[in-house]
């Protein structure tokens, strides 16, 4: 069964100093028996202290060695500190430079896809200038990603991206086979009931959160994606307040139950 754990799921454990990225790999492989990882650059050495900081090459090399040693694959890297839109033009340039750099880092780590956000919380309200910029930059990133064997695209994470009509419009404007959407299932500020179905044709990866796992909507959201032809991993991004190892056991078992029920 194609299940992965989003790196953010252990953010609280990492904040307490009880885990790092290498421990997350060990946990995914040997505690939960998973064959894939769903990295978040917020766990990378130095990234939590400076959003613009890039991990050094030696760190990335060691991380790749640890992934290969365990026979795992990286299905996605969720990148913070590289969103496209910012009202400050100079800041936009720095953010885009990070986005380009993380395409290279993702290739080095053997990732299948990389999440680059459209903007942060300050991206609201949407403007045509913003839309044109985001679409043009995603087209540029998609062309670069194609050369590296990657899929790139946003998540319905924050700001404008939590409007499914906006993400659909971006996807249609970019119109490139190396562009896609990381769907955080059911996470919308607008038209929540139809949001997942609107973007389903472009979904390259998914995130279940604790709310979706526990809700009655989980099976229907899964069916929506399967009906659209989705055949990727079901990522679980659930940063429980405490007892994270046990909570993740519950989440994995619950997602398996949902998938078995829908696919039966």
ABEGO torsion letter per residue (X at the ends): XBBBBBAAAAAAAAAAGABBAAAAAAAAAAAAGBABBBBBAAABBGAAABAABBBBAAAAAAAAAAAAAAGBBBABBBBBGABABBABAAAAAAAAAAAAAAAAAAAAAGBABBBBBABBAAAOBBBAAAAAAAAAAAAAAAAAAAAAGBBBEBBBABEAAABAAAAAAAAAAAGBAABBBBBBBGBBABGAAAAAAAAAAABABBBBBAAAAABAAAAAAAAAAAAAGBABBBBBBBBBABGAAAAAAAAAAAAAAAAAAAAX
